Amino acid sequence: MTERQLIQEILNSEAVEYSFENVDEDSKEYTLLLTRQDQDVREVATINNEIKKYFESANFDYQEELNPDGDADIRLVIKRNDQ
């Protein structure tokens, strides 16, 4: 499974809308914009904590920005940690 497929699987399991803002396949670093679905009543921080656990268990470094400027609820910069 590629990093991109793993990212998509994690995000689909959390039922959030997402888009790739930046993809650097060579360095395995991805910037993602996440948005809650209309019927989702969870707090942004709760969604972030749930997603963070999945990415960290899959050996990704995880930097988040909650409620960034623009239409997203969360901006993520994740990078696969090969260790």
N, C-alpha and C positions, 0 to 999 in steps of 0.2 A: 504494500500500500504506500503510495506517495504521501509526502507531507500535506499536499493540497487535499487529497482524498481524506486523510485523517482529520484535517481541520473541518472539512465539510461534514464529516460524520459526527464530530463533536457538536458542531453548531446546529445541525439538524436534530440531534437528540434533545437539545434545549429549546427547540421551537422558537428561534429568533430569526428575524430577517437579517441578512448580512450581505455585504459586498466587499470585494477586495479593492482597497484603495491603492495599495502598492504591493507588488510581488517581486521578490528578488530570489529566484530559484537557486542561484549560485551560492549565496550566503545563507539560504534557507530562512530568510526573514520576510515576514508578511505583515502588512498593516491592513486591518479590517475595520469596517464600520458596522456596528450592530444596532438594530432597532427592535424594540418590543413589538410583537404583533398586537393588533387592535384589542383583542379580547384578553390580553395578558395583564393581570392586575398586580403581578409581582413588582416590588421595588427594583429600581435599576441596580442598587447595591447587592440585592439578593441574587439577581441574575448573574451579575459579575462574579460573585463568590462561587456560585455553582459552576460556571464555565471555567473559572480559574483552576478549580480542583482538577477538572478533566485535563486541561492543558498541562498543568504541572505534573500530573501522573503520567502523561505521555512524553515527558522530558522536553517541554518547551519552556523557555524563559518567557515571562509574561509581564508586560507593562500596560496598564490601562489608564484611560482618561474617561471619567464619567461625565456625561452631559457636555461633550465638547461643542464648540460652535458648529452650527450646521444642523442637519436633520437627524443625526445619529444619537442614540442614547449612550453608546460606549464606543470609544476608539481603542483598538488593541494593537499593540506591536508585539508580535510573538516571533520567537526564533528557536529553531530546533537545537537542542543541546545534545551533541553527539556523545557525551560522556556516559 
